[in-house]
Amino acid sequence: MKIFKILLLGFFLLGLLSPVNTGNAQEPDELKEEFSKFEETIYDTLPVQIIVNKDAKIKIKNDIDKPKTVKKKEEVDISGYFFLNLAINLITVLIIVFLIYYPNNKRQGYIFTFLLFNIIIFLLTYVLNEVKISMGAAFGLFAVFSMLRYRTAGISMKDMTYLFIFIALGLLNAIHLEIYETIIINAIIVIFTFVLDSQLFFKPYNVKRIDYDNTELTKPENKEKLIEDLRKRTGLDVYDVSVTRINFLRDSARIQIYYHD
């Protein structure tokens, strides 16, 4: 057994000491050249461009370095055009309020509401024309305005019409129209408001609600007698009347009278 091991060790030593066949061996320069050719074939086939450096970074072929676009904040253009439109809007509103509405109606309670509504609508419309908002924000603003309701029982249809006029003026003056177009539209609104609310075609009247103590005269066939009785009692030039509620237990009625100044 020991002899067998000695023979195996001898064959192993002979194999190590035997001369190496250098017929097919390649020089280091030849190996480098073949490796460089191999690299070029690899570069042509890969979809990436390999840059050999210390950090071994990889860069995509035909990758154009696009400049990063920074999203700019929306800006509102507060220029001379804005102040000119605001001046036209305020002049028109003041003409309607102090030369048409107040002389014909003698009510100061809604002047604050008319002026403030007009200015807020003007500013909001102007800003929305300058700034692009999302659909969700637009619906949110619509929901906010839908909650604005006037629940005052004493407000008349005429006052609601004036409120609509001032809202419409704020919208029309805030959009980007030409100056002459804005002036023409405002002049048309002022002229029609003056003509319809003046005494040129319609005689102005007032409305009052009173409690009446004679239900017998509230019958439709006694309307003329009711008007005559109301004229004597109130001293007003009553020309029409409407019954809104009748209480037979107390023998009273709530009526609405229409009279001229």
DAZILIN-V605482 format. One record per run of one state. SS is the DSSP state (A for helix, B for strand, O for the rest). FROM is the first residue (numbers start at 0). TO is the last residue. If there is no record, write none. Layout:
SS/FROM/TO
SS/FROM/TO
This chain:
O/0/0
A/1/16
O/17/26
A/27/44
O/45/46
B/47/49
O/50/56
B/57/59
O/60/78
A/79/104
O/105/109
A/110/129
O/130/133
A/134/145
O/146/155
A/156/173
O/174/177
A/178/196
O/197/203
B/204/211
O/212/213
A/214/217
O/218/218
A/219/233
O/234/235
B/236/246
O/247/250
B/251/259
O/260/260
